[in-house]
Amino acid sequence: MPKPLIVEIPHELGLAEARRRIADGLEQAQGMLGKTGIAVDRMTWTDDRLDFAMAAMGQKVDGQVDVGPQTVRVEVRLPLLLALFAERIQKKVGQEGNLLLTKK
């Protein structure tokens, strides 16, 4: 099993606002994911942690998002086939996370 992909995104929003933005962003993204061939199997919040599982390219992906007062930590466990794209996935998660958590 490959090493998990981890992205840490700093923010200055505070815990409640960061969690709200993550939840809202994921709700919007779910509609678009289906059109790209990504099926969301599970998204479950427990306090400030989101556990998720999805399928992409016939591969199962799971992980969690931990929302903290100053940092959001995303951990994704990729199967071997998708691990080949880990660098690209990590960059995209970081970019999208920064856009979501930038003060507006």
N, C-alpha and C positions, 0 to 999 in steps of 0.2 A: 504494500500500500504506500503510495507516494506521501511525502510530507504535506501537511495541510498548507493551503495558500492563506496567508494572513495579511490583512490590510488594516492599518491603524490610521484613523482620520481625526485630526485634532479639530476642535470647534470651541466657540466662545458663547454658545447658546444657553448653557445650563442643561441639566438632565431632562426636565419636562419638555422643553421646546425641541431639543434634539430628538427625543423619542417620538414626539408628535410629527415632526418632519419626516422621520424615517417611515413611520406608519403610513402617512399620507402618500409619500413617494412610492412605497411598495404597492399601495392600493391602486395607484395610477398605472404602475408598471405591469401589474398582473394582467390588465387588459391587453397590453401590447405584447407580452410574452407569448401568449397563445398564438399570435400571428407569426411568430418567429420559430415555431416548432418546439418551444420550451413549455413543458407542462408542470404546473405547480402541484405537488402532491400534498404538501403540508406547510402551513405557516402558523406557528403558535407562540403567542407572547406569554411569558411568565415573568412578572415584574418588569425588569428592564432588559430582558433577554428574549430575542426572537430565535426560535429554532425553526429551520426550514428544510424542506426536501423537494427536489424537482428532478425532472428527467429532461435531458438534452441529447440529441443525436443518439438516442437509444441507450444512453448512459445515465445512471443515477448519481445525483450530486446532493450532498447535504452539508449542513453547517449551522452556524449561529452568528447572530449580531448582538454584541453586548454594548449597550448604550451607557456611557459614563458621563459625569458632569463636565469633562473636558475632552474626552476621546470616545470615538466609536470604533470598536474592534470587530472586524468581520473575519470570520474563519470559515473557509470552504474546503471540504474534503472532495477532491476530484479523483475519479477513476483514471487509470493509466492513460487511456486514449485522450481524455480531456486535459490531462496534466501536460501534454505536449503544448497546449495553448496557455499554460499557467501565467506566463509573463504578460501576455496580451490581456488576459482576464483580470489580472492584478492591476494593471494600468487603468483599464476601463472602470473597475470598481472604485479605484481611488479618484478618478476624474469625476465620475457621477456622484460619489459621496461628497466630494468637496463642493460641487455645485449645489447639492441638496442642503449642506450644512453651512453655507456661506450666509452671513447675516444679510438680510434684505430690509 
